[in-house]
Amino acid sequence: MRSKVKEEQDTKSMTRLHFSRLILSTLAFSAVLAACAQAQQAPQSVNPADPGTSELAPPPAYTAKPKDAPPTPDTDAQLASMARFKARAEEKFAADHKAYNDQVTSAYNFHYGKGNPYTPGNVAAVGEGFMQPGAYPSAEYCGTCHQEAYSQWRQALHSNSFRTPFYRTSVNLLIRDNTRGIAFARFCDSCHNPIGVLGAALTEDGKVDRAKFDSDGLTCMTCHSVTSIGDAMKGGSVNGNAAVVIGVPAVMVDEKGNRIPGQVPFDMILKHPERHSAAVMHDFLHKPEFCAACHKANLPAPLNDYKFIRAFTAYDEWQQSKFSQRSPLPFYQADFKTCQTCHMMRNAITHPDYGAKNGTLASHRWLAGNTAVPYYYGFKDQLDKTIEFLKTGNYLNVDILAIKRNNEEKLIAPLGKVSYKLEPSDMVQAYVVVQNKNIGHSLIPEVRDLYESWLEFTVKDANGKEIYHSGFLKPDGMIDPRAHSFTNRPVTDEGNFVDNHKVWTIHSVAYDNTVQAGRSVLVRYQFRMPTDITGAVTVTAKVNYRHLRQSYLNNIFGKDDHPAYPVLKIGENSPEAPQPNDNDDWMRWNNLGIALLDQFQYKESVDAFNEVVKLRPDYADGYTNIGLTEIVWEKYESARMAISHALTLDPASARAHYYDGLLQRRAGNSPAEIADFQYVVEKFPQSRDARQQLGITYYQQNRDKEATEQFEALQAIDPDDLIAHYNLSILYRRAGKMQEAREQQGMFADKKVDPGAPTYSLNFLRAHPEISAESIPWHVHSDMTEETGGMHNGGK
């Protein structure tokens, strides 16, 4: 039997439509999440690890030194003792390493050759041979002095990265695949279980006892043994797929900075905490590039026997967002924030931890949107704090911005500021704008085929009777198939949905409704007023989210063998005066313009941006938005006027200079074109777009050296940029660098889109007409099939 899920009181965001005048309208919906479910007990089959610290010994006595205190000097006898300890540790490590490799190497399946033991992953290790798992100090050892970090980690996703059924179901399908096998699973485990990959565990009839490190997933020393980031074989660039180099695990260095393998007595660490920090802490641990090692992924040809396919790009999305301050092109600007700023916020400690500063510690819960893992294991603290994290961010804005009546062209907007009249039998089209306001990556990020987020839209009369409903959940937990979802549909070469996250079978994506950071999407709903309607009509729009998709949960547990997993509802507001964090009217119009631009409705987009500059005539970006829309609309003269006005208002605007550079190129004014793009690159050295365009400009001017420099700089930022691959293949050939030219040509051929891939998507969409409209840039959700031509039936 499916367990019932308790629902909390839910005050929905709504707007009331009256026939004579507008009474109340929600101006915007803040990204407040109210959990619709309370954590239930984990299923009986689950045996979760103790999420507390009861198994840890009390920490040894330690008095922290003042911040600027010099290191404690060593006597000659102490230095000699340290040298003897280090020599014994190195001797033991070498002996263990040799014995272990003698045991496992001969049985190891070097599927990709002796020189590529960890392919298709990008993880690498310092030194020769496989790393014995026993070389890594245990999490319990680290937890002795870092009990707060340990207690958080034990409930976090990192410590459960391998053992959960959500991951193992997928990876076991790969291991059992008739044409692949466990060697291919090194791709997945390089991030989810790197100790196993580096320790030769992923091979047939392996000789490794995996019980301990499988259950611990990513331990303290998995991250804190990393010595460099980036694929060492590719110049250290940010390639993802576990692109890190892991050194000999050590928690201490000697007085010369040399690593001491393995665990050391706690008194050695407490006497020289600076040497402990030198061993386990690096500046890159605080940078997004470190997170990119695993939160950026592609499906390489060695995995799928097909070609390079980008999987997810949370790091790239952040880099192009307003929070990175690395690009001038986002529609909005914000203070600099990294992955760690949001996902490792400092909190007051409740357990002893010698790494704390002023009673606070950077969170090792890595809170995000995953409710499934803590719900499954019964980790109430993790689940509660996840929901709290999602409630506090003002991450999304859901705005019932406008309506149209009876197919009239006039847009009645913004609701809450205009009067209008509706009659019984009127056909109403509602415009709902969802803004990804303060998320540093897309909605949804990463494995979009597994997570599920969708817009729920409801219309009710004064008595609460439902007039129209889109985005409902069926009794079996499945979502309304015609709902507007912020997910994607990856398909195989036969046009079948990749339902079990069998990523190695993906050949195309039928559609992708992801909302990128800082951008907006417009969703249209159409319904008819009943002929006997009286009183107010309540219209509600909210974004729902759950982790994971119902069909995937059914694949894992069976349809009836698991409780209903939590659904979070985003956008909770009363239909009254605007809240302090609601969007101003100019931003409401701006978000509509952004959404219309992405749906290729250029005239309507320009009209919306014109409303912005009416409300804010001093807002340079408003004119820049008009200009960029008209550039893609190929209305270059009016675009020049808009960009010129933007530069008059803000001569230093790198964003306006970028688009001015495109217009100068169109006009054949090369000096001005170069000056514009050089200006942007100087202000934003890590701007992918500016580097790309400046490289193209130099290439067109036959300035090969300068063009090569720009495209090489672009590849350091984005190693997968197709334009860089293509142009460098030509430029290197011109320079006589034939090997480099062949490499670039090969990467371009592998990474460019397969021209046959759209066929796979079309086959899927033909077989699923109920969701085929999701692949169209703009469409209407309606149950009025005859009057809308059957565009998108959203009814039950």
FENMOJO-V705204 format. One record per backbone hydrogen bond with DSSP energy under -1.0 kcal/mol. CO is the residue of the C=O (numbers start at 1). NH is the residue of the N-H. If there is no record, write none. Layout:
CO;NH  CO;NH
//
This chain:
15;539  17;537  19;422  24;16  29;398  30;32  32;571  34;569  43;46  53;56  66;69  75;79  76;80  77;81  78;82  79;83  80;84  81;85  82;86  83;87  84;88  85;89  86;90  87;91  88;92  89;93  90;94  91;95  92;96  93;97  94;98  95;99  96;100  97;101  98;102  99;103  100;104  101;105  105;108  108;110  109;111  110;113  113;116  118;121  124;246  132;135  133;136  138;142  139;143  142;146  145;354  146;150  147;151  148;152  149;153  150;154  158;161  158;218  164;168  165;169  167;171  168;172  169;173  170;174  171;175  172;176  174;181  177;180  181;184  183;186  184;187  185;189  186;190  188;191  188;192  189;193  193;197  194;198  195;199  196;201  197;200  198;131  201;203  203;206  210;214  211;215  212;216  213;217  219;223  220;224  223;226  225;247  228;245  231;234  231;236  234;237  237;231  237;239  241;122  242;244  243;230  244;124  245;227  245;228  246;126  249;262  252;260  254;257  258;254  265;268  265;269  266;270  267;271  268;272  272;276  273;277  274;278  275;279  276;280  277;281  282;285  283;286  284;287  287;290  288;292  291;294  291;295  293;242  295;315  296;241  297;311  297;312  299;309  300;303  300;304  301;305  309;299  312;297  313;317  314;318  315;319  316;320  318;321  323;337  338;342  339;343  340;344  345;363  347;361  352;147  353;356  357;360  359;349  360;357  361;347  371;375  372;376  373;377  374;379  378;380  379;383  380;384  381;385  382;386  383;387  384;388  385;389  386;390  387;391  388;392  395;437  395;438  397;435  399;401  399;433  401;415  402;431  403;412  404;429  405;408  411;413  412;403  414;417  423;426  426;529  427;406  428;527  429;404  430;525  431;401  431;402  432;523  433;399  434;521  435;397  435;437  436;518  443;515  446;448  447;450  447;451  450;549  452;546  453;486  454;544  456;542  457;470  458;540  459;467  459;468  460;538  461;464  465;461  468;459  470;457  472;480  474;477  478;474  480;483  484;455  487;513  489;510  490;498  491;507  491;508  492;495  496;492  497;499  501;503  502;505  503;506  508;491  511;489  515;443  516;519  519;436  521;434  523;432  524;781  525;430  527;428  530;533  537;17  538;460  539;15  540;458  542;456  543;570  544;454  545;568  546;452  549;553  550;554  551;555  552;556  553;557  554;558  567;36  568;545  569;34  570;543  574;576  579;582  584;588  585;589  586;590  587;591  588;592  589;593  590;594  591;595  592;596  593;597  594;598  596;601  597;600  600;602  601;605  602;606  603;607  604;608  605;609  606;610  607;611  608;612  609;613  610;614  611;615  612;616  616;619  618;620  619;622  620;624  621;625  622;626  623;627  624;628  625;629  626;630  627;631  628;632  629;633  630;635  631;634  635;639  636;640  637;641  638;642  639;643  640;644  641;645  642;646  643;647  644;648  645;649  646;650  650;653  653;657  654;658  655;659  656;660  657;661  658;662  659;663  660;664  661;665  662;666  663;667  664;669  665;668  668;670  669;673  670;674  671;675  672;676  673;677  674;678  675;679  676;680  677;681  678;682  679;683  680;684  684;687  687;691  688;692  689;693  690;694  691;695  692;696  693;697  694;698  695;699  696;700  697;701  698;703  699;702  702;704  703;707  704;708  705;709  706;710  707;711  708;712  709;713  710;714  711;715  712;716  713;717  714;718  718;721  721;725  722;726  723;727  724;728  725;729  726;730  727;731  728;732  729;733  730;734  731;735  732;737  733;736  736;738  737;741  738;742  739;743  740;744  741;745  742;746  743;747  744;748  745;749  746;750  747;751  748;752  754;757  756;759  757;761  758;762  759;763  760;764  761;765  762;766  763;767  768;771  771;774  772;775  773;776  781;526  782;794  783;785  784;788  785;790  792;782
//
